[in-house]
């Protein structure tokens, strides 16, 4: 009897854990605002998603950049490479999480300079 009860509790806990953390769905158009070292910029990102793989493009006044990334539950990571006249190729590495189905927040790292800032993203209407 105790074994059956324990098994039932474990199965219920596993079911709850799986249901509580489904893979976020990010496919669509997002407005992403970043602030790194007191420099701000806005990006219009169109994400595509197949399972946990994230792709798409992000566009700003600097042009379009290809997105490669992953989604794990509500957590998201992606990378874009931006070509600038002054600095050549600059890599932006994003890591964050959905705070709601239409909003995400996190950090953005500029690999070449070793600086980090914050980003917020909102699903475009």
C-alpha positions as CSV (number, residue, x, y, z in Angstrom):
1,X,0.0,0.0,0.0
2,X,2.8,2.4,0.9
3,X,4.6,1.6,-2.4
4,X,1.5,2.3,-4.4
5,X,0.9,5.6,-2.7
6,X,4.6,6.6,-3.2
7,X,4.4,5.7,-6.9
8,X,1.2,7.6,-7.3
9,X,2.7,10.7,-5.7
10,X,5.9,10.5,-7.8
11,X,3.8,10.1,-11.0
12,X,1.7,13.1,-10.1
13,X,4.7,15.2,-9.3
14,X,6.4,14.3,-12.6
15,X,3.2,15.1,-14.5
16,X,2.9,18.5,-12.7
17,X,6.6,19.3,-13.4
18,X,6.2,18.6,-17.1
19,X,2.9,20.6,-17.4
20,X,4.3,23.5,-15.4
21,X,7.3,24.1,-17.7
22,X,6.3,23.6,-21.3
23,X,8.6,24.9,-24.0
24,X,7.9,28.5,-24.7
25,X,6.6,29.4,-28.1
26,X,8.5,32.4,-29.5
27,X,7.7,32.2,-33.2
28,X,6.5,35.6,-34.4
29,X,7.5,39.2,-34.5
30,X,9.1,40.7,-31.3
31,X,10.3,44.2,-30.4
32,X,13.5,43.9,-28.5
33,X,15.1,46.8,-26.6
34,X,18.7,46.5,-25.4
35,X,20.8,48.7,-23.1
36,X,24.5,48.0,-22.9
37,X,26.9,50.4,-21.3
38,X,24.3,53.2,-21.5
39,X,23.9,52.6,-25.2
40,X,20.4,51.7,-26.2
41,X,19.0,50.2,-29.4
42,X,15.8,48.7,-30.7
43,X,15.5,45.6,-32.8
44,X,12.6,44.2,-34.8
45,X,13.0,40.4,-34.5
46,X,11.1,37.8,-36.4
47,X,11.7,34.4,-34.7
48,X,11.0,31.0,-36.2
49,X,11.0,27.9,-33.9
50,X,11.1,24.2,-34.5
51,X,10.9,22.4,-31.1
52,X,13.7,23.9,-29.1
53,X,15.6,25.4,-32.1
54,X,15.3,29.2,-32.5
55,X,16.0,31.0,-35.8
56,X,15.0,34.0,-37.7
57,X,16.3,37.6,-38.2
58,X,16.6,40.7,-36.2
59,X,16.7,44.1,-37.9
60,X,17.9,47.5,-36.7
61,X,19.3,50.7,-38.1
62,X,22.5,48.7,-38.5
63,X,20.9,46.2,-40.9
64,X,19.6,42.6,-40.6
65,X,21.2,39.8,-38.6
66,X,20.5,36.1,-38.6
67,X,19.4,34.5,-35.3
68,X,20.6,31.2,-34.0
69,X,19.4,30.0,-30.6
70,X,17.6,27.6,-28.2
71,X,14.5,27.5,-26.1
72,X,14.5,25.4,-22.9
73,X,11.2,25.6,-21.0
74,X,10.7,29.3,-20.4
75,X,14.4,30.1,-20.9
76,X,15.7,31.4,-24.2
77,X,19.2,32.1,-25.6
78,X,20.1,33.4,-29.0
79,X,23.1,35.0,-30.8
80,X,23.3,37.5,-33.6
81,X,26.4,38.9,-35.4
82,X,26.3,42.5,-36.4
83,X,28.7,44.1,-38.9
84,X,29.7,47.7,-38.1
85,X,31.9,50.0,-40.1
86,X,33.9,51.0,-37.0
87,X,34.3,47.7,-35.3
88,X,33.8,44.9,-37.8
89,X,31.7,42.0,-36.6
90,X,30.3,42.2,-33.2
91,X,28.5,39.3,-31.5
92,X,25.5,39.8,-29.3
93,X,24.6,36.9,-27.0
94,X,21.2,37.0,-25.4
95,X,20.0,34.9,-22.4
96,X,16.7,35.4,-20.7
97,X,13.3,34.0,-19.9
98,X,9.7,34.7,-20.7
99,X,7.9,36.6,-18.0
100,X,4.6,36.1,-19.8
101,X,3.5,34.7,-23.2
102,X,4.1,38.2,-24.6
103,X,7.2,39.5,-22.7
104,X,10.7,38.4,-22.1
105,X,13.6,39.9,-20.1
106,X,17.3,39.0,-19.7
107,X,20.9,39.9,-20.4
108,X,22.8,40.6,-23.5
109,X,26.6,40.1,-23.7
110,X,28.8,41.8,-26.3
111,X,31.5,39.1,-26.6
112,X,34.2,41.1,-28.3
113,X,34.1,43.8,-25.5
114,X,33.3,41.7,-22.5
115,X,30.4,44.0,-21.6
116,X,26.9,43.0,-20.6
117,X,23.6,44.8,-20.5
118,X,19.9,44.1,-20.3
119,X,17.2,43.5,-22.8
120,X,13.4,43.4,-22.8
121,X,11.3,42.0,-25.6
122,X,7.6,42.3,-26.4
123,X,5.5,40.3,-28.8
124,X,4.5,42.8,-31.6
125,X,0.8,43.4,-32.1
